[in-house]
Protein backbone atom coordinates (compact mmCIF):
# COMPACT_ATOMS: atom_id res chain seq x y z
CA UNK A 1 0.00 0.00 0.00
CA UNK A 2 2.83 2.34 0.88
CA UNK A 3 4.47 1.74 -2.54
CA UNK A 4 1.16 2.30 -4.29
CA UNK A 5 0.67 5.65 -2.55
CA UNK A 6 4.27 6.54 -3.38
CA UNK A 7 3.78 5.84 -7.09
CA UNK A 8 0.44 7.65 -7.15
CA UNK A 9 2.12 10.70 -5.60
CA UNK A 10 4.91 10.56 -8.20
CA UNK A 11 2.32 10.27 -10.99
CA UNK A 12 0.44 13.29 -9.67
CA UNK A 13 3.66 15.31 -9.56
CA UNK A 14 4.46 14.25 -13.14
CA UNK A 15 0.99 15.25 -14.41
CA UNK A 16 1.24 18.56 -12.59
CA UNK A 17 4.65 19.22 -14.16
CA UNK A 18 3.30 18.40 -17.62
CA UNK A 19 0.33 20.74 -17.11
CA UNK A 20 2.54 23.56 -15.90
CA UNK A 21 4.88 23.03 -18.83
CA UNK A 22 1.99 23.10 -21.26
CA UNK A 23 0.50 26.28 -19.84
CA UNK A 24 3.91 27.95 -19.74
CA UNK A 25 4.41 27.03 -23.38
CA UNK A 26 0.97 28.43 -24.26
CA UNK A 27 1.75 31.67 -22.45
CA UNK A 28 5.00 31.96 -24.35
CA UNK A 29 3.06 31.67 -27.62
CA UNK A 30 1.10 34.83 -26.91
CA UNK A 31 2.16 38.06 -28.58
CA UNK A 32 2.48 40.87 -26.03
CA UNK A 33 1.51 44.24 -27.42
CA UNK A 34 2.00 47.65 -25.80
CA UNK A 35 -0.48 50.02 -27.47
CA UNK A 36 -1.72 53.58 -27.06
CA UNK A 37 -4.89 53.79 -24.93
CA UNK A 38 -6.87 55.32 -27.80
CA UNK A 39 -6.54 52.09 -29.78
CA UNK A 40 -8.37 49.83 -27.34
CA UNK A 41 -11.72 49.32 -29.04
CA UNK A 42 -10.33 48.92 -32.55
CA UNK A 43 -7.34 46.78 -31.58
CA UNK A 44 -9.40 44.49 -29.36
CA UNK A 45 -11.69 43.80 -32.33
CA UNK A 46 -8.75 43.26 -34.69
CA UNK A 47 -7.07 40.91 -32.22
CA UNK A 48 -10.23 38.83 -31.91
CA UNK A 49 -10.13 38.36 -35.69
CA UNK A 50 -6.41 37.53 -35.54
CA UNK A 51 -7.07 34.86 -32.91
CA UNK A 52 -9.87 33.38 -35.01
CA UNK A 53 -7.71 33.23 -38.14
CA UNK A 54 -4.38 32.21 -36.66
CA UNK A 55 -5.25 30.38 -33.46
CA UNK A 56 -2.76 32.68 -31.73
CA UNK A 57 -3.47 35.21 -29.02
CA UNK A 58 -2.32 38.81 -28.73
CA UNK A 59 -2.39 40.24 -25.21
CA UNK A 60 -2.43 44.03 -25.03
CA UNK A 61 -1.36 46.48 -22.35
CA UNK A 62 -3.03 49.86 -22.99
CA UNK A 63 -1.74 53.14 -21.56
CA UNK A 64 -0.35 56.49 -22.67
CA UNK A 65 2.43 56.03 -25.24
CA UNK A 66 4.80 57.86 -22.93
CA UNK A 67 4.19 55.44 -20.04
CA UNK A 68 4.53 52.40 -22.31
CA UNK A 69 7.78 53.64 -23.84
CA UNK A 70 9.24 54.17 -20.37
CA UNK A 71 8.17 50.67 -19.35
CA UNK A 72 9.84 49.20 -22.43
CA UNK A 73 12.97 51.20 -21.65
CA UNK A 74 12.84 49.75 -18.15
CA UNK A 75 12.88 46.19 -19.50
CA UNK A 76 9.18 45.32 -19.58
CA UNK A 77 8.76 42.20 -21.77
CA UNK A 78 6.79 42.99 -24.94
CA UNK A 79 6.88 42.08 -28.62
CA UNK A 80 5.16 45.00 -30.36
CA UNK A 81 4.76 48.72 -29.65
CA UNK A 82 2.10 50.95 -31.21
CA UNK A 83 2.52 54.61 -30.29
CA UNK A 84 0.05 57.47 -30.76
CA UNK A 85 2.84 59.72 -31.97
CA UNK A 86 6.20 59.55 -33.69
CA UNK A 87 8.13 61.04 -30.77
CA UNK A 88 7.86 58.05 -28.43
CA UNK A 89 8.70 55.59 -31.18
CA UNK A 90 11.72 57.76 -32.04
CA UNK A 91 12.62 57.72 -28.33
CA UNK A 92 12.85 53.91 -28.35
CA UNK A 93 14.57 53.85 -31.74
CA UNK A 94 17.38 56.06 -30.44
CA UNK A 95 17.93 53.56 -27.65
CA UNK A 96 17.98 50.64 -30.13
CA UNK A 97 14.91 49.13 -28.50
CA UNK A 98 12.96 48.53 -31.73
CA UNK A 99 13.75 46.55 -34.88
CA UNK A 100 14.00 49.52 -37.21
CA UNK A 101 13.28 47.51 -40.37
CA UNK A 102 9.87 46.52 -38.98
CA UNK A 103 8.76 50.09 -38.27
CA UNK A 104 5.94 51.65 -40.29
CA UNK A 105 3.17 54.21 -39.89
CA UNK A 106 -0.09 52.36 -39.34
CA UNK A 107 -2.89 54.83 -38.63
CA UNK A 108 -3.95 58.45 -38.59
CA UNK A 109 -6.43 60.27 -36.36
CA UNK A 110 -7.86 63.71 -35.54
CA UNK A 111 -8.58 65.58 -32.31
CA UNK A 112 -11.95 66.93 -31.22
CA UNK A 113 -13.49 68.99 -28.45
CA UNK A 114 -15.99 66.90 -26.49
CA UNK A 115 -18.68 67.61 -23.93
CA UNK A 116 -21.25 65.57 -22.02
CA UNK A 117 -23.80 64.23 -24.51
CA UNK A 118 -26.78 65.79 -22.74
CA UNK A 119 -25.13 69.23 -22.63
CA UNK A 120 -23.22 69.41 -25.92
CA UNK A 121 -23.63 72.45 -28.19
CA UNK A 122 -21.74 73.04 -31.45
CA UNK A 123 -18.48 74.97 -31.06
CA UNK A 124 -16.89 76.73 -34.04
CA UNK A 125 -13.22 75.95 -33.50
CA UNK A 126 -11.29 78.70 -35.25
CA UNK A 127 -8.61 81.31 -34.67
CA UNK A 128 -9.19 83.05 -31.33
CA UNK A 129 -12.41 81.22 -30.41
CA UNK A 130 -13.49 81.83 -26.79
CA UNK A 131 -12.73 78.46 -25.24
CA UNK A 132 -11.99 80.04 -21.87
CA UNK A 133 -15.46 81.60 -21.83
CA UNK A 134 -17.07 78.28 -22.68
CA UNK A 135 -15.21 76.51 -19.88
CA UNK A 136 -16.05 79.21 -17.34
CA UNK A 137 -15.09 78.08 -13.83
CA UNK A 138 -14.73 74.47 -14.98
CA UNK A 139 -11.81 72.46 -16.28
CA UNK A 140 -10.54 71.42 -19.71
CA UNK A 141 -9.69 67.72 -19.62
CA UNK A 142 -6.81 66.59 -21.82
CA UNK A 143 -3.82 64.32 -21.69
CA UNK A 144 -0.73 65.60 -19.89
CA UNK A 145 0.63 68.15 -22.36
CA UNK A 146 4.30 67.33 -21.78
CA UNK A 147 4.07 63.60 -22.32
CA UNK A 148 0.73 62.16 -23.48
CA UNK A 149 0.46 62.44 -27.30
CA UNK A 150 -3.18 63.60 -27.29
CA UNK A 151 -2.24 66.31 -24.81
CA UNK A 152 0.70 67.40 -26.93
CA UNK A 153 -1.46 67.58 -30.06
CA UNK A 154 -4.15 69.47 -28.15
CA UNK A 155 -1.74 72.04 -26.77
CA UNK A 156 -0.19 72.55 -30.22
CA UNK A 157 -3.65 73.20 -31.70
CA UNK A 158 -4.64 75.64 -28.96
CA UNK A 159 -1.35 77.51 -29.36
CA UNK A 160 -1.80 77.72 -33.14
CA UNK A 161 -5.34 79.04 -32.66
CA UNK A 162 -4.12 81.61 -30.14
CA UNK A 163 -6.14 80.44 -27.15
CA UNK A 164 -3.66 78.38 -25.09
CA UNK A 165 -2.67 81.25 -22.79
CA UNK A 166 -6.31 81.84 -21.84
CA UNK A 167 -7.02 78.20 -20.90
CA UNK A 168 -3.65 76.92 -19.62
CA UNK A 169 -4.69 77.51 -16.00
CA UNK A 170 -7.91 75.56 -16.50
CA UNK A 171 -6.33 72.37 -17.83
CA UNK A 172 -6.89 69.12 -15.95
CA UNK A 173 -4.00 66.94 -17.17
CA UNK A 174 -4.83 63.24 -17.33
CA UNK A 175 -2.52 60.21 -17.46
CA UNK A 176 -4.01 59.08 -20.80
CA UNK A 177 -6.52 60.26 -23.38
CA UNK A 178 -9.09 57.75 -22.09
CA UNK A 179 -8.68 59.16 -18.58
CA UNK A 180 -9.40 62.64 -20.00
CA UNK A 181 -12.48 61.25 -21.75
CA UNK A 182 -13.71 59.80 -18.46
CA UNK A 183 -13.45 63.20 -16.72
CA UNK A 184 -15.90 64.65 -19.23
CA UNK A 185 -18.18 61.62 -19.17
CA UNK A 186 -18.40 61.78 -15.35
CA UNK A 187 -19.17 65.51 -15.41
CA UNK A 188 -15.91 66.49 -13.72
CA UNK A 189 -14.95 68.71 -16.68
CA UNK A 190 -17.37 70.45 -19.07
CA UNK A 191 -15.03 70.02 -22.04
CA UNK A 192 -12.17 67.79 -23.07
CA UNK A 193 -9.79 67.30 -25.98
CA UNK A 194 -9.55 63.71 -27.17
CA UNK A 195 -9.12 61.79 -30.39
CA UNK A 196 -12.09 61.49 -32.72
CA UNK A 197 -11.87 57.71 -32.27
CA UNK A 198 -12.29 57.96 -28.47
CA UNK A 199 -15.81 59.33 -28.76
CA UNK A 200 -17.08 55.92 -29.90
CA UNK A 201 -15.76 54.41 -26.66
CA UNK A 202 -18.05 56.37 -24.33
CA UNK A 203 -21.79 56.92 -24.93
CA UNK A 204 -21.76 59.70 -22.34
CA UNK A 205 -19.85 62.18 -24.54
CA UNK A 206 -20.33 63.80 -27.93
CA UNK A 207 -18.29 65.95 -30.30
CA UNK A 208 -18.72 69.70 -29.90
CA UNK A 209 -16.21 70.58 -32.63
CA UNK A 210 -13.25 69.27 -34.62
CA UNK A 211 -9.84 70.94 -34.61
CA UNK A 212 -8.60 71.94 -38.08
CA UNK A 213 -6.04 69.44 -39.38
CA UNK A 214 -3.52 72.25 -39.98
CA UNK A 215 -3.69 73.41 -36.34
CA UNK A 216 -1.47 70.58 -35.09
CA UNK A 217 1.17 68.14 -36.41
CA UNK A 218 -0.26 65.16 -38.33
CA UNK A 219 -1.49 62.51 -35.87
CA UNK A 220 0.41 59.36 -36.73
CA UNK A 221 0.44 55.94 -35.06
CA UNK A 222 3.69 54.08 -35.81
CA UNK A 223 4.14 50.36 -35.12
CA UNK A 224 7.29 48.27 -34.68
CA UNK A 225 8.59 44.99 -33.29
CA UNK A 226 10.74 45.43 -30.20
CA UNK A 227 14.39 44.42 -30.26
CA UNK A 228 13.99 41.94 -27.41
CA UNK A 229 11.08 40.08 -29.01
CA UNK A 230 11.74 36.40 -29.60
CA UNK A 231 8.20 35.50 -30.71
CA UNK A 232 8.21 33.96 -34.19
CA UNK A 233 4.63 35.15 -34.86
CA UNK A 234 5.21 38.89 -34.56
CA UNK A 235 6.00 39.46 -38.25
CA UNK A 236 2.77 37.72 -39.30
CA UNK A 237 0.86 39.71 -36.68
CA UNK A 238 2.21 43.01 -38.03
CA UNK A 239 1.24 42.01 -41.57
CA UNK A 240 -2.26 41.19 -40.36
CA UNK A 241 -2.66 44.62 -38.70
CA UNK A 242 -1.63 46.24 -41.99
CA UNK A 243 -4.01 44.09 -44.04
CA UNK A 244 -7.43 44.90 -45.50
CA UNK A 245 -8.97 42.43 -43.03
CA UNK A 246 -7.77 44.48 -40.07
CA UNK A 247 -8.38 47.86 -41.72
CA UNK A 248 -12.15 47.67 -41.28
CA UNK A 249 -11.82 47.43 -37.50
CA UNK A 250 -9.76 50.63 -37.46
CA UNK A 251 -11.92 52.59 -39.92
CA UNK A 252 -15.09 51.63 -38.03
CA UNK A 253 -13.66 53.47 -35.02
CA UNK A 254 -12.71 56.52 -37.08
CA UNK A 255 -9.01 55.93 -37.75
CA UNK A 256 -7.54 56.57 -41.18
CA UNK A 257 -5.33 53.93 -42.75
CA UNK A 258 -1.81 55.07 -43.67
CA UNK A 259 -0.04 53.34 -46.54
C-alpha positions in Angstrom: 0.0 0.0 0.0 2.8 2.3 0.9 4.5 1.7 -2.5 1.2 2.3 -4.3 0.7 5.7 -2.5 4.3 6.5 -3.4 3.8 5.8 -7.1 0.4 7.7 -7.2 2.1 10.7 -5.6 4.9 10.6 -8.2 2.3 10.3 -11.0 0.4 13.3 -9.7 3.7 15.3 -9.6 4.5 14.3 -13.1 1.0 15.2 -14.4 1.2 18.6 -12.6 4.6 19.2 -14.2 3.3 18.4 -17.6 0.3 20.7 -17.1 2.5 23.6 -15.9 4.9 23.0 -18.8 2.0 23.1 -21.3 0.5 26.3 -19.8 3.9 27.9 -19.7 4.4 27.0 -23.4 1.0 28.4 -24.3 1.7 31.7 -22.5 5.0 32.0 -24.4 3.1 31.7 -27.6 1.1 34.8 -26.9 2.2 38.1 -28.6 2.5 40.9 -26.0 1.5 44.2 -27.4 2.0 47.7 -25.8 -0.5 50.0 -27.5 -1.7 53.6 -27.1 -4.9 53.8 -24.9 -6.9 55.3 -27.8 -6.5 52.1 -29.8 -8.4 49.8 -27.3 -11.7 49.3 -29.0 -10.3 48.9 -32.5 -7.3 46.8 -31.6 -9.4 44.5 -29.4 -11.7 43.8 -32.3 -8.7 43.3 -34.7 -7.1 40.9 -32.2 -10.2 38.8 -31.9 -10.1 38.4 -35.7 -6.4 37.5 -35.5 -7.1 34.9 -32.9 -9.9 33.4 -35.0 -7.7 33.2 -38.1 -4.4 32.2 -36.7 -5.3 30.4 -33.5 -2.8 32.7 -31.7 -3.5 35.2 -29.0 -2.3 38.8 -28.7 -2.4 40.2 -25.2 -2.4 44.0 -25.0 -1.4 46.5 -22.4 -3.0 49.9 -23.0 -1.7 53.1 -21.6 -0.4 56.5 -22.7 2.4 56.0 -25.2 4.8 57.9 -22.9 4.2 55.4 -20.0 4.5 52.4 -22.3 7.8 53.6 -23.8 9.2 54.2 -20.4 8.2 50.7 -19.3 9.8 49.2 -22.4 13.0 51.2 -21.7 12.8 49.8 -18.2 12.9 46.2 -19.5 9.2 45.3 -19.6 8.8 42.2 -21.8 6.8 43.0 -24.9 6.9 42.1 -28.6 5.2 45.0 -30.4 4.8 48.7 -29.6 2.1 51.0 -31.2 2.5 54.6 -30.3 0.1 57.5 -30.8 2.8 59.7 -32.0 6.2 59.6 -33.7 8.1 61.0 -30.8 7.9 58.1 -28.4 8.7 55.6 -31.2 11.7 57.8 -32.0 12.6 57.7 -28.3 12.8 53.9 -28.3 14.6 53.8 -31.7 17.4 56.1 -30.4 17.9 53.6 -27.7 18.0 50.6 -30.1 14.9 49.1 -28.5 13.0 48.5 -31.7 13.8 46.6 -34.9 14.0 49.5 -37.2 13.3 47.5 -40.4 9.9 46.5 -39.0 8.8 50.1 -38.3 5.9 51.7 -40.3 3.2 54.2 -39.9 -0.1 52.4 -39.3 -2.9 54.8 -38.6 -3.9 58.5 -38.6 -6.4 60.3 -36.4 -7.9 63.7 -35.5 -8.6 65.6 -32.3 -12.0 66.9 -31.2 -13.5 69.0 -28.5 -16.0 66.9 -26.5 -18.7 67.6 -23.9 -21.3 65.6 -22.0 -23.8 64.2 -24.5 -26.8 65.8 -22.7 -25.1 69.2 -22.6 -23.2 69.4 -25.9 -23.6 72.4 -28.2 -21.7 73.0 -31.4 -18.5 75.0 -31.1 -16.9 76.7 -34.0 -13.2 75.9 -33.5 -11.3 78.7 -35.3 -8.6 81.3 -34.7 -9.2 83.1 -31.3 -12.4 81.2 -30.4 -13.5 81.8 -26.8 -12.7 78.5 -25.2 -12.0 80.0 -21.9 -15.5 81.6 -21.8 -17.1 78.3 -22.7 -15.2 76.5 -19.9 -16.1 79.2 -17.3 -15.1 78.1 -13.8 -14.7 74.5 -15.0 -11.8 72.5 -16.3 -10.5 71.4 -19.7 -9.7 67.7 -19.6 -6.8 66.6 -21.8 -3.8 64.3 -21.7 -0.7 65.6 -19.9 0.6 68.2 -22.4 4.3 67.3 -21.8 4.1 63.6 -22.3 0.7 62.2 -23.5 0.5 62.4 -27.3 -3.2 63.6 -27.3 -2.2 66.3 -24.8 0.7 67.4 -26.9 -1.5 67.6 -30.1 -4.1 69.5 -28.1 -1.7 72.0 -26.8 -0.2 72.6 -30.2 -3.6 73.2 -31.7 -4.6 75.6 -29.0 -1.3 77.5 -29.4 -1.8 77.7 -33.1 -5.3 79.0 -32.7 -4.1 81.6 -30.1 -6.1 80.4 -27.1 -3.7 78.4 -25.1 -2.7 81.3 -22.8 -6.3 81.8 -21.8 -7.0 78.2 -20.9 -3.7 76.9 -19.6 -4.7 77.5 -16.0 -7.9 75.6 -16.5 -6.3 72.4 -17.8 -6.9 69.1 -15.9 -4.0 66.9 -17.2 -4.8 63.2 -17.3 -2.5 60.2 -17.5 -4.0 59.1 -20.8 -6.5 60.3 -23.4 -9.1 57.7 -22.1 -8.7 59.2 -18.6 -9.4 62.6 -20.0 -12.5 61.2 -21.7 -13.7 59.8 -18.5 -13.4 63.2 -16.7 -15.9 64.6 -19.2 -18.2 61.6 -19.2 -18.4 61.8 -15.3 -19.2 65.5 -15.4 -15.9 66.5 -13.7 -14.9 68.7 -16.7 -17.4 70.5 -19.1 -15.0 70.0 -22.0 -12.2 67.8 -23.1 -9.8 67.3 -26.0 -9.5 63.7 -27.2 -9.1 61.8 -30.4 -12.1 61.5 -32.7 -11.9 57.7 -32.3 -12.3 58.0 -28.5 -15.8 59.3 -28.8 -17.1 55.9 -29.9 -15.8 54.4 -26.7 -18.0 56.4 -24.3 -21.8 56.9 -24.9 -21.8 59.7 -22.3 -19.8 62.2 -24.5 -20.3 63.8 -27.9 -18.3 66.0 -30.3 -18.7 69.7 -29.9 -16.2 70.6 -32.6 -13.3 69.3 -34.6 -9.8 70.9 -34.6 -8.6 71.9 -38.1 -6.0 69.4 -39.4 -3.5 72.3 -40.0 -3.7 73.4 -36.3 -1.5 70.6 -35.1 1.2 68.1 -36.4 -0.3 65.2 -38.3 -1.5 62.5 -35.9 0.4 59.4 -36.7 0.4 55.9 -35.1 3.7 54.1 -35.8 4.1 50.4 -35.1 7.3 48.3 -34.7 8.6 45.0 -33.3 10.7 45.4 -30.2 14.4 44.4 -30.3 14.0 41.9 -27.4 11.1 40.1 -29.0 11.7 36.4 -29.6 8.2 35.5 -30.7 8.2 34.0 -34.2 4.6 35.1 -34.9 5.2 38.9 -34.6 6.0 39.5 -38.2 2.8 37.7 -39.3 0.9 39.7 -36.7 2.2 43.0 -38.0 1.2 42.0 -41.6 -2.3 41.2 -40.4 -2.7 44.6 -38.7 -1.6 46.2 -42.0 -4.0 44.1 -44.0 -7.4 44.9 -45.5 -9.0 42.4 -43.0 -7.8 44.5 -40.1 -8.4 47.9 -41.7 -12.1 47.7 -41.3 -11.8 47.4 -37.5 -9.8 50.6 -37.5 -11.9 52.6 -39.9 -15.1 51.6 -38.0 -13.7 53.5 -35.0 -12.7 56.5 -37.1 -9.0 55.9 -37.8 -7.5 56.6 -41.2 -5.3 53.9 -42.7 -1.8 55.1 -43.7 0.0 53.3 -46.5 
